[in-house]
Amino acid sequence: MTLAHLKPAVPKHWLIAIAGLVWSGAGGMLCHLAWEWLRPLPPLRITGLVAAGLVLALVLHRFMLARIARRNMDRICTYAERGCVFAFQAWRSYLIILVMIVAGSFLRHTMIPREFLASLYTAMGGALILSSLAYYFLFWRVQVTGAPCPASEDER
């Protein structure tokens, strides 16, 4: 048995789906945590904080995460028919995830008010969920409609 047999390989369309699930799962977790912090507040205060988080989520999605998702999808589409199940993210992205986890843990243990953190968590969670939609659309296009995985952004 060679080491290649031990590699957990899946078809590349499943890498696209896994990426979408991980992004939306992380976004959902952040939004849920934000909601737990917001829930005891008065409704008008909640509305303002959530609105601020959603506006920031749109900005983060548009100028940061949509680009990262696009690069991930382009990279996955260049793979042969099968790839390692952990290749849904570039190795550098795993480092970014680790930094974000550490930063989130640090922020939760500071004296920053939870309602301010709730807006930040809503923003990041919302941006992750919005960006995950691109993965689902590409998965639908490749798996359900049978279209080939686009080789570049121009084909999308």
CORNOR-V63014 format. One record per pair of residues at least 4 apart in sequence whose C-alpha atoms are under 6 Angstrom apart, sorted by the first residue. I is the first residue (numbers start at 1). J is the second residue. D is the distance in Angstrom with one decimal. If there is no record, write none. Layout:
i = {I | I}
j = {J | J}
d = {D | D}
//
This chain:
i = {8 | 8 | 9 | 9 | 9 | 9 | 10 | 10 | 10 | 11 | 11 | 12 | 12 | 12 | 13 | 14 | 15 | 16 | 19 | 20 | 20 | 21 | 23 | 23 | 24 | 24 | 24 | 24 | 27 | 27 | 27 | 28 | 30 | 30 | 31 | 31 | 34 | 34 | 35 | 46 | 47 | 49 | 53 | 53 | 53 | 53 | 54 | 56 | 57 | 57 | 57 | 57 | 57 | 60 | 60 | 61 | 61 | 61 | 62 | 66 | 77 | 89 | 100 | 114 | 118 | 121 | 122 | 139 | 140 | 141 | 141 | 142 | 142 | 142 | 142 | 150}
j = {84 | 85 | 82 | 83 | 84 | 85 | 82 | 83 | 85 | 81 | 82 | 81 | 82 | 83 | 139 | 18 | 88 | 135 | 88 | 132 | 135 | 25 | 128 | 132 | 28 | 128 | 129 | 132 | 125 | 128 | 129 | 32 | 121 | 125 | 122 | 125 | 118 | 121 | 39 | 50 | 51 | 119 | 57 | 119 | 122 | 123 | 123 | 123 | 61 | 123 | 124 | 126 | 127 | 64 | 127 | 65 | 66 | 127 | 66 | 131 | 149 | 93 | 104 | 118 | 122 | 125 | 126 | 143 | 144 | 145 | 147 | 146 | 147 | 148 | 149 | 155}
d = {5.5 | 5.8 | 5.9 | 5.0 | 4.3 | 5.5 | 5.2 | 5.6 | 5.9 | 5.6 | 4.2 | 5.7 | 5.3 | 6.0 | 6.0 | 6.0 | 5.0 | 5.7 | 5.4 | 4.7 | 5.0 | 5.7 | 5.6 | 5.5 | 5.9 | 6.0 | 4.5 | 5.6 | 3.6 | 5.0 | 5.3 | 6.0 | 5.4 | 5.0 | 5.0 | 5.3 | 4.2 | 5.7 | 5.7 | 6.0 | 5.9 | 5.5 | 6.0 | 4.4 | 5.1 | 4.3 | 5.6 | 5.3 | 5.9 | 4.0 | 6.0 | 5.3 | 4.5 | 5.3 | 5.9 | 4.8 | 5.4 | 4.6 | 5.7 | 5.4 | 5.6 | 6.0 | 6.0 | 5.9 | 5.9 | 5.8 | 5.7 | 5.7 | 5.0 | 5.2 | 5.8 | 5.1 | 4.9 | 5.7 | 5.7 | 5.6}
//
